[in-house]
Amino acid sequence: DIQMTQSPSAMSASVGDRVTITCRASQGISNSLAWFQQTPGKVPKRLIYAASSLQTGVPSRFSGSGSGTEFTLTISSLQPEDFATYYCLQHGSYPYTFGRGTKLEI
Amino acid sequence: QVQLVQSGSEVKGPGASLKVSCKASGYTFTDYSIHWVRQAPGQGLEWMGVIDPNGDRTNFAQKFQGRITMTTDTSTSTVFMELSSLRSDDTALYFCARTLTGSGTDWWGQGTLVIVSS
């Protein structure tokens, strides 16, 4: 199975900050990576697909990059509604695997 | 409007089996695979497996092999996920989801809370 190492597991930031979250795959997955956001009590919501494509309706302050084994999610200027937990999901091969999550706190 | 509506919460004893349903509407049922993802209390997301309603091909996470089954009923556009030999660490919120990969909007069921307790 492909392991996804996501870092950091938690971080504190302020409104307006630029934030970067990283996922590393244990083997190459091309661009088969998605990023999800989950706020407490809500279902996850996909932000990025194919490593760098922005989901329709997602604010442009979110961006994704990477290919192969290293991927990043960047939030260019944090907004209050962005404080949530973020997960990467690799779908390069079965079984798909999520990263362990990054909790973004004020 | 795409909707995935899951069955209600369940309480099961250790060793029992679980069957959760996910009824799809608003799109052609056989056009999209359905994934199952679970989340233990206070924990992260865990991908469990996927079923392609167009032929019922499945893929499962290794840790569930041998005790998970996924089936479909195309007459009612419903996907079923069965998990047997339940343990306390199977206590979780179980989600079905569509379009986790590829372009297009991801759609999720509302979640089914399963508690495994003696």
Interface residues (C-beta under 8 A of the other chain):
Chain A: D1 S32 A34 F36 Q38 V43 P44 K45 R46 Y49 A50 S53 Q55 T56 T85 Y87 L89 H91 Y94 P95 Y96 T97 F98 G99 R100 G101
Chain B: H35 V37 G44 L45 E46 W47 G49 V50 N59 F60 A61 Q62 F95 A97 T99 L100 T101 G102 S103 T105 D106 W108 G109 Q110 G111
